[in-house]
Amino acid sequence: MGVSRRAVLLSGAGAAAAAAAATAAETALAAGGSVAGGAVGGAGRSVRTEDVGRHGDVGRQEDLSDRYPDERGWVNDCVRRIRALPYEPTPMLELELPARLRGSRLLVKNESVHPSGSHKHRLAQALFLNALANGWLTRNSPVVEASSGSTAISEAWFSKLLGIDFVAVMPSGTTAEKKQAVLDLGGEIVEATGATISERARSEARARRGHFMDQFTYAERAYDWRGDHGMAGEILHQADPDWFVMGAGTGGTAASLARYARYTGHRVRVCVTDPENSAFFPGWRDNDRTVTAKGSRIEGIGRPKVEPSFLFPLVNRMIRVPDAASIATMRVVGERLGIAPGGSTGTGLYGALKVLGGPSRHREGATVVTVLCDSGERYLDTYYSDEWLDRQRIDFRPWRDTVERFLDTGHWVPPRTWREPHTPRGHMWNM
Ligand SMILES: Cc1ncc(COP(=O)(O)O)c(C=O)c1O
């Protein structure tokens, strides 16, 4: 193997000496050796060097193609395969509302129809394209991701499409159904505690010489938020809503919708629904990114810390949602729509009902869109299991009555035993 880049900036006697040095280097490398003092490759990789300058690094040429391989043919092929995937906007379901809310609409964007079963299909596609275009993926290195499940399943799907090994670092409490889906797609699973999955994924990637995809950092910037073919473009063109309501895991979906709205001049405002024990709500309320919390029981949303993709200024309103209310809404609305959604969909639906029926409700009616993130099939042993709910001491029945009554009459009557958390007047979250 020869030296691929030749020395430049040569002149006079220096050039002759440098040429001799370069020839010696080429000879050594051709014989399979490394150049003394010039091998700068890390972790056992040798890097070929021509040290031809007389003043420090001036004129120094290094061949770092081992460290920064440009496998353009492979990258182009991966990108082509991803871009060739069929594209079709996902459907909207509409929930019937009571006469009292005449003029209002509640639409549910069904993202469970993606081949990998959730809105994270779009994120995984964006993360892979971003990583390929940035030169972060190489042919024989695995992709590693930290995920409570949905993103892992979607990234496993794309890894399989591209023939890349995939390792998911998942919280130990993740449902068996989600773990099985990753395994079925050829992925490997490493379990860690919820708060440490990102650190663990980073160290796994280092140890395996792979790439840590890092959805929590890159979700907000990997999405093509200017494009009409993202979830934001589809929603705003299908419905032109007054409010978009959804929980946050990375915060990437909320951020890209808010950006697209600003970019295209839409009026929609963004409400994030946050489950119990999540750091997002107190962090946003107090503009404090250092807040920590215990971590949520609603898979996919509510994090123990404020993740980098959760962008405070793009969120107009937040609603804290008791876990029992998420489960109740998931079940009641699911029955009325003839579907079985997952828990995070229940959290978003609860927020959508509050926005429609709350004290600040639009007299002339409002259109609210939320997302059916994934199907309840992934949660048969948790949110759809009465034993699991008993073990977790989640009694959703009082909330079920509240939601049923609201959908029948338009009146919001919270369970008698429940007190709305105090929200000082005049604050943004109290709109
Ligand atoms: C099931 C589910 N719902 C909702 C979300 C939240 O989406 P985002 O990460 O865009 O905030 C996630 C994120 O992981 C999820 O897995």
The ligand as an ORCA input file, in Angstrom:
! r2SCAN-3c Opt
* xyz 0 1
  C     -43.867      5.917     22.227
  C     -43.313      7.318     22.153
  N     -44.133      8.348     22.195
  C     -43.680      9.628     22.141
  C     -42.355      9.926     22.074
  C     -41.882     11.361     22.025
  O     -41.361     11.787     20.788
  P     -40.130     12.752     20.679
  O     -38.900     11.963     20.938
  O     -40.177     13.304     19.301
  O     -40.260     13.825     21.713
  C     -41.493      8.870     22.051
  C     -40.074      9.141     22.027
  O     -39.241      8.286     22.245
  C     -41.962      7.527     22.094
  O     -41.127      6.485     22.076
*
